[in-house]
Amino acid sequence: MKLGRIIVKRLLLSLVTLWLLSVLVFAGGQLLPGDVGRAILGPLADADAVANLNHQLGVDRPLLVQYWDWISHFVAGDMSMSYTYRSPVAPFIAAALVNSLKLGAVAFLLVVPVSIFGGVWAALHVGRPLDRLITVAGLSATVLPEFVTGIVLILIFGIWLDWLPISASWPEGAGPFTQIYHLLLPSMPLFLVLFGYIARMARAGTIEALDADYTRTAVLKGLPWHAVLWNHVLRNSLLPTITVVATQVGYLIGGLVVVEVLFHYQGIGGLIYTAARGKDFPMLEAGILTIGIIYTVATLAADLLYSALNPRVHFGAVE
Amino acid sequence: MSITSSDAAGALDAASPASARSERLRLLLRSPTFLAGIFILLFWIACALFGTRLVPVDPYADDLLSALTGPSAEHWFGTDALGRDVFSRVIVGARDILTMAPLATILGIVLGTAIGLVTGYFRGLIDDIVSRLVEAILALPLVIVALLALVALGSSKVTVVVVIGMVFSPIIARTVRSAVLLERELDYVSAARLRGENAFYIMFVEILPNVMPPILVEATVRLGYAIFTVATLSFLGFGIQPPSPDWGLAISESYGLINGGYWWTVLFDALAIASLVVAVNLVADAIHGVFET
């Protein structure tokens, strides 16, 4: 079983990546600050108070013990106590994840069909003005920081036209449509970043497939154009696009920090930002590791999906 | 290097590396996207270097009596919450970001090139370790890695530069490594090895000049990301601190005011960042295109 072996190999590699990630996050959160108590209490605090706090937080124990304690609890779902709130971290992470998922889902549901359609359309009209527009605008939108596009979008749609609410937080007990209405403006900066990437992949893949021998054969044997497009061109061209879409999940989360801060939204990005400002290391580590896990799982899923959809992998032609 | 004389030389000997260089330069200078990008970039570099001497009003001088006035003949871009002149601040605001982003890029390129040369030349265990490390780092968005490191190490401009450079280095190393893998199989490397040159000489004197094109492309692409990241971090309140007229910082200070209709306090800074980022990416794209062909 070629596919089975690939799945096992990818799974193991992902586990190694996750382990390395946990070491990096641990190093960032617990090694680099040196004296955690001093970092929290500030340079003017009494030395006894600092030692006391360090003992309370358990950061005066050997590093390996600390790492094992942290990671074994984390795997069991216990993300230790927040320094700021003096209560368990996990419920905060869970609630924030739900909010971020809503925002991410709105952005994704908007961007995936639009950008794939845009990319394929551009590929079918290579060199025309609209193709150039989609390519150049998509590329420019992708490289702009989310807070820059966000600010301009807020000014245009939130203030001047007054079409959309500028706060992502909906009133208590609002229905799904009100929630989506409030998430439209925040999802737009994410839309702009993703549009360029996905459209470019869809365009490049379609151009390649249009140029391939199998497409020429299909046309020459007299198949109707829509059948060629669906069965021959798009089936092949959208394969790499799927992978790109899944890997963009990670970038989406990176963008969430900025977008959630800009729109005052209580998601995982906003949570990480608040934790970072308040030097709440357990919250920060848990948030960052959660994001890393989501990204790694998304990448793995993309890899496996690609392998499952690509007949060449089945027959062992590529690995 | 003068363009005309090397052009003539290129006509005589098309195979020489110098003529390939001048040919690339000629292609670049004919590319409208490159020219547009380099023009905007030079404008902002000039602002960063001479801005304080060019602006009509001291960008740091506050004047609370004329706070938050709209654009006028006196204040072209209006004034911010402290009554400071937004136009002067936008011009001088190029300075911090155009110092930090290139420094971070240079650090990443130097480290990454060294790592890439060593891993590509020796392969084996170091190679595997670096590849895993790259994947672990890439599993986190750059802004989040930077947040973690800045909180842990303390927020300062130097930390921002070092963190971005460090995160870039394995990514650049991967590009350099794949270029080195191709080069090391070529005859000139075997020849150098047979001559008895040591590994250090072969890597840095023989191979390095031949892998410069991908490094140059990578450098321009990374510069775009560095500007993106520095701006985003200063918007989040890390790195550049008040009273710097930095654009990201200005937006973070003023975006609470846009509800009241004070759009000029953020719009011009946003447009400045947008123009700089797009300009660098236009240049990067053009350079990439020239070296691809």
Interface residues (C-beta under 8 A of the other chain):
Chain A: L13 V16 T17 L18 L20 L21 L24 V25 G28 G29 L31 L32 P33 L139 S140 V143 L144 P145 E146 F147 V148 T149 I151 V152 I154 L155 I159 I166 G250 Y251 I253 G254 G255 V257 V258 V261 L262 I272 Y273 A276 R277 K279 F281 L284 I288 I291 G292 Y295 T296 T299
Chain B: R132 L133 E135 A136 I137 L138 A139 L140 P141 L142 V143 I144 L147 L148 A149 L150 V151 A152 L153 G224 F228 A231 T232 F235 L236 G237 F238 G248 I251 Y255 I258 N259 G261 W263 V266 L267 A270 L271 I273 A274 V277 V278 N281 D285
